[in-house]
Amino acid sequence: GNLLGRGRGPGADGFNVNSPPGGRGAAAWKNKVRGRGKPKVFSDRSGSDQVARRRGGKAARAAQRRADAEANKAVAVDLLEVPPEGMTMDEICEQLATTQAEIIKVLFMKGIAIQMGQTLDRETVIVVAEARGVEWMEEEEEGEWENDARKMTSFYEEEDEEDLVSRPPVVTIMGHVDHGKTSLLDFIRKSKVAAGEAGGITQGIGAYQVETLIGEDTKTITFLDTPGHEAFSAMRARGARVTDVAIIVVAADDGVRPQTKEAVAHAQAAGVPIIIAINKMDKESSNPERVKEELAGLGVVCEAWGGDTAMIEVSAKTGMGIDKLLETIALTAEVEELVANPDRTARGTVVEAYLDKQRGAMATLLVQTGTLRMGDVVLVGANYGKVRAITDAAGKPAEEAGPSTPVLIMGLDGVPIAGEEFDVCETENEARGIAETRAASERNARIMEGSTVSLSNLSAAKGDNDGVQMMNLIVKTDVSGSVEAVKSALLALPQDRVILRFLLAAAGEVNESDIDLAAASAGIVLAFNANVSEKVTERAKQQRVELREFDVIYGLVDEVRAAMEGKLSGVMDEVFVGRAECKAVFGGGNSKVAGCLVVEGTLESKKNLRVTRKGKEVYKGKMGSLRRVKDVVKKVENGLECGVGADPEWGEWKAGDILECFDVVPRVQTLESASTELGTKVSEIKAVEAKIKAAAEAAAGGAVVKQMELTGKQKWAAGAKANNPGGFGGR
């Protein structure tokens, strides 16, 4: 037979040519061929050798995993920069290399109960940092105007240099409310807009493109009109961010106003040329010199006074100075040498967006570089889609849009946020993946928004009737730009006692799911210029959900303020009535009566009474019996003597006691008064904490001094002993 050991050679009976040549693996192969299972190993090693090898490999892999985990372990920052608005839990965890559970534990030990995902205010962040042993510092505050208006992205790349061509200027018209911005643009493009706005206030941002003759040449200019009401600051900042030239309209009969100053700040932060249009020159009360003086106070000096800012006197009503204004815009654009590359994929900014019931999400885009074409896959924020229709500023269909062109597109899967930048992706799959990642981040941010925890406020409010309450809001608007305006206006309200939490804030009509969300969270639905169907209204009644509709923003703010103040309990204010001094005490037991002299105001029966002795309150109740000589009276005037009994009876009167007579009247709290009172409590708590801390430091300092003195004495004694081992008696 074949003597090749326990295995068989290739070609042997019962085995094919692939069988092992011999050894321990041959039996395993034989089992496999006969259907007795898959061989686990083909090795000539003993079982103990194989076990040792597996154990060694497992230990090595575990050690490698520990090493990798240690290498990738988050490390806390050495110095934590704390912004004035506070930080989210995720941000703190990342900076301090900790977990949300650990933060909750730290604050719980301080007597503050919070939930995961909340935003912590500055003081609370500092408490967490100190508990983790991390030093902190104040983050440098950046002006809100500068931050919002600064140009964030450069749309030019090195490879575009050879293909750059001139493009039309993008001009933003800014200024105070009712100074004639829309009317000025209206005269330029020969169509009426302001008449259609609620209350004559521009509530959105419009983008228009006009052609005008400058000399013999036809120039194209893109105009952006921004609202002037104070609540729309974010829209003005967005307009300044995408502009090339800023026209600030100032009424000649009104001068520089708050939104004028803000518009100047936006334009200066964006670093764009400023042209001042002094409007309403047709009025008899116009005073352009006053306007120039006030602007000079803001650092905007006209060319006639040696500055570098063009100031054009115009009238949107008669057309005076309009041609000169357009010529100045064109000349400024030439100096700026505005260029872009039209032969690349489009990039730009969302000017406005809204939800159309028939056509879906509609977005006004300003193309800032490249060319946008039909069929392009557009990615903007957490939304994407293939462009199915393009409409130009005149409302006509278009196939493409080049640089500095505002267009309305259809095809996105949702309403984007105004001010976001858009890109064109190569495929829908690429755009979908990026959009889904961004959508997840936005959901987390929306959950945390409006739920800022203030350590001081929670501590001060603990134990009183109101505490710190939450109001859930669902906000729906006509366009996405109005969303940020509404949120900014509402967040400007004092929120020390009632915190606003935005469960949803988006453009589009109010639907039944919004009502269901409000019903589940005890929220309020606010519709700003948004459509509300009868079906939705009926659903709100059935669910007992408060649904409010508004077309002017300050009406919405007033209603929310009233709802927030409705959550506050009334307070009782003390009203001073009179003061008296106890001169003698008559009677016995608890029926004692204080013989008093009224020193201020009057004493009145049945009013509230407080008795103080050496500055400390010893009794509080009501005025009982009030006698003048032997007659029972209702009132005793200043300078007269009387006998006063307490209700309930009190027999601890002493000569020299001060009696205060006062009335208690109810008062409805406002957000401001509630915030002030809570601030007073916070200050008192901080003062007590500072006093305790100072006392502890003083005690610790005293202990250190005593220890140093004791150590000094011990050293002196040890030195003396070393110099005289035999002691002083040995001499």
Secondary structure, 3 states (H helix, E strand, C coil): CCCCCCCCCCCCCCCCCCCCCCCCHHHHHHHHHCCCCCCCCCCCCCHHHHHHHHHHHHHHHHHHHHHHHHHCCCCCCCEEEECCCCEEHHHHHHHHCCCHHHHHHHHHHCCCCCCCCCEECHHHHHHHHHHCCCEEEECCCCCHHHHHHCCCCCCCCHHHHHHCEECCCEEEEEECCCCCHHHHHHHHHCCCCHHHCHHHCCCCCEEEEEEEEECCEEEEEEEEECCCCHHHHHHHHHHHHCCCEEEEEEECCCCCCHHHHHHHHHHHHHCCCEEEEEECCCCCCCCHHHHHHHHHCCCCCEHHHCCCEEEEECCCCCCCCHHHHHHHHHHHHHHHCCEECCCCECEEEEEEEEEECCCEEEEEEEEEECEEECCCEEEECCEEEECCEEECCCCCEECEECCCEEEEEEEECCCCCCCCEEEEECCHHHHHHHHHHHHHHHHHHHHHCCCEECHHHHHHHCCCCCCCEEEEEEEEECEHHHHHHHHHHHHCCCCCCEEEEEEEEEECCECHHHHHHHHHHCCEEEEECCCECHHHHHHHHHHCCEEEEECCHHHHHHHHHHHHHHCCCCEEEEEEEEEEEEEEEECCHHHCEEEEEEEEECEECCCEEEEEECCEEEEEEEEEEEEECCEECCEECCCCEEEEEEECCCCCCCCCCEEEEEEEEEECCCHHHHHHHHHHHHHHHHHHHHHHHHHHHHHHHHHHHHHHHHHHHHHHHHHHHHHCCCCHHHC
